[in-house]
Amino acid sequence: MASQPLQADASARRSASATDQSGNKTQRYLQLLLLVIAAGAIYPILYLRQVYQPTMLDVFHISESQLGYLYSMLGTIFLLSYLPSGWLADRIAPRLLISFSLVATGLLGLVYSTAPSFNLLLMIFGGWGLSTGLTFWAAVIKRVSMIAGADEQGRFFGFLDGGRGLIEAMLATIAITLFAWLTQTKGEPAAVGFKVVVYMYAFLCIGLGVLLALVKDPSSKAEQSSRAQAAKRSNVIADLITLAKIPELWLVAAIVFCGYQVFWATYSFSAYLHEGEIGLSVVMAGTITTLKLWMRPIGGIGGGFLGDRFSKVTVLIIALFLASLSLLGLIAAPQISSHVLLVFLVLFIGVLTYAIRGLYWSLLDRCNVPVETMGLAIGLISVLGYSPDVFLPLINGYLTQNYPGVHGYQMYFGYVAAVSAVGGCAGLVLRNMLNRKEA
């Protein structure tokens, strides 16, 4: 009973913060646009495997298992960074954190373009884990949560994920066009095409980081006050105990945990379509995967608006169960003779995946987290929800290495389909809990 006044006070402060945050709607959307561009530019260079995995294996002279180790390294650093990331986001202006992250990620990309040794690749991926996890992630999520009103959480997070997806899709389209032109029209080796693609992303990140460093962050008085309060708080353990007593947070973490694995499955679509019985060319498989990226604005923004219009939890539940069924359908891809049907299935999974990503962070607003510990709550959920970054690449690498061809990927997609269904069940539990509280 004692927690109810605290939660009500936290909700009121968040509402006041959103009103005061940027003065008017236009300014808040401009802030959102800057965050979308930053998020859309920083991550693609880390996950080029979803389009260029066969090329990466050849350029770096590594196996699929070693590629799994690289992404497991990235995921491990992410996991270790999430809580400190939330702590930083409660104390340092997001603009500074985001600018540093972009520049650092771009500089590491320039080293990556030289096709270094496997040991140096491990260091690069570890550095990327710090630059996109420790100093970037919680800062972006908290900032969006703070500038969005209580009735705008779904669409703002939908715009964040869908908008960054639009940026990623545009960049990926330019990249695959450039890669195809160099390798097929000009006859250059795949290594040259891949190096130019990495250059494109690296220099873009560095340029954006410098630009954002020059743009003044119009933080609200409420947010500045929350940072000042957070800086005075030294008992992180007590704050974590307080957050651990909010049962909705654990369910949100479970939904993120399951939904994020659906997203991870899409990284393997290009390699799967290139395998044995399906046998599409590298460029064709990469083109289909790039088309899938264009579903992100539709899924993210559309899912956000549907969530605000009806129910964020209900839309999320439906998307998780449909994603589970669709992944089972993708397992049957070798028996699908129509390439049109195959493309439709990949694109549909893309829409569902991005709707899930666009919605699960919007649930945080209904957990009544105090403003001064919002970053820490994001870090706590991220530690649990994004832990698949550590083990899922190893599972993928083991299955594809020990069950060559399509069979390893089919087993992998079957596992993710089961996890997605579990996420849908967690959503049902959360919806019932929220309905009982509101009643």
C-alpha positions, 0 to 999 in steps of 0.5 A: 500500500505504501508504494501507491503514493510513491508511484502516483507521485512518480507518474505525476512528475513524469507528466509534468516533465513531459509538459515542461520538457520542450515547451511545444510539440514541434520542439519535442518532435525535433528532439525525437528526430535527432534521436532517431537519426543517431540511433539509425546511424550507429547500429548498422555497422555492428550488424552488417552480418544480416546482409553481408555474412557470407562476404564477412566470413570470406573477408575476415577469414573466419568460420561461422563459430568465430563470427558467433564468438564476435557477437557473443563478445559484443553481447557480453559487453552490452550485458555488463554495460546496461546497468552502468549505462542507466546510472550514467543516463541519470547523471550526464546530459544525453547529447554528450553521451550520444555524440561520444558514442557516434564518434567512437563507433565510427573510429572503430569502424575505420579500423574494422575496414582494414580486415584485421586479425580475429583477436583485433576483431574481438577488441573492436566488437568489445569497443562497440559494445561500450560505445553503443551500450555503456554511453548510448542505449539508456540515454536514448531510451530515457530521453524519449520516455521523458519527452513523450507525454503519457498518451504518446509513449507508444507513438514516440517509441514507435517513431524511434524504432520505425524512424531509425529503421527508415534511416537504416533501410535507406543506408542499407539500400545505398550500401547494397547498391554500392556493393553490387555496382562495385562487385558486379558492374566494376568487377571488383572483389567482394572485399573491396565492396565490403570495405567501401560499405564500412567506410560509408557507415563509419564516416557517417557516424563520425560526422553525425557525432560532431554535428550533434555535439554542436547542437544545444540540448534543450533539456527541461528544468524537470530533467535537469532537476532529476539529474541533480537529484540522481547525482546526490543519490549514492545508494544504488543498491537501495534503488535497485531493491525499490525497482525489484519490488515492481512486478511489472518491471520483471514482466516487461523484462521477460517480454523484451527478452523474448521479443529481442530474440525474434529480432536476432533471428532476422540477422540470419535470414540472408545466410539462410536464403543463400543456403542449399535447397533455397540457394539464392545468390548473395546479392539476391538474398541481401536484397530481400533482407534489405527490403525487410529493413524497409518494413521497420518504419511500417512495423514500428510506427504502425505498431506504436499508433495501434498501441496508443489507439487500442492497447500497447500490451494487446498489440504486442501480444498479437505480434509475438504470437504471429511472429512465432507462427511466421517463423514456423512458416519460414522453416518450410522455405525449402518447400516453397517454390514461389519466390514471391511467397518467400519474400512476402513471408520475410517481409511479414516477419519484418513488420511483426519484429519491428512492431514488437521492438517499437512497443515493448519499451513503451510499456515502461510508462505503465510501471510507475518508475520514479523519474530519478531512477528511470535510467537505472530501470532501463539498465535493469530491464536491458540486462535481463532483456538483452542477455540473448546477445551473449548466448544466442550467437553461440547457439546460432554458431553451434547449430549452423556449424554442426548441422550444415545447410538449412537444417541448422537454421531451421532448428534455430528458427524453431527455438526462437518461435518457441521463445516468441510464444513464451513472450506472448504468454508473458504479455497476457500475464502483464495485461491481466495484472495491469487490468486488475490494478486499474480496476 
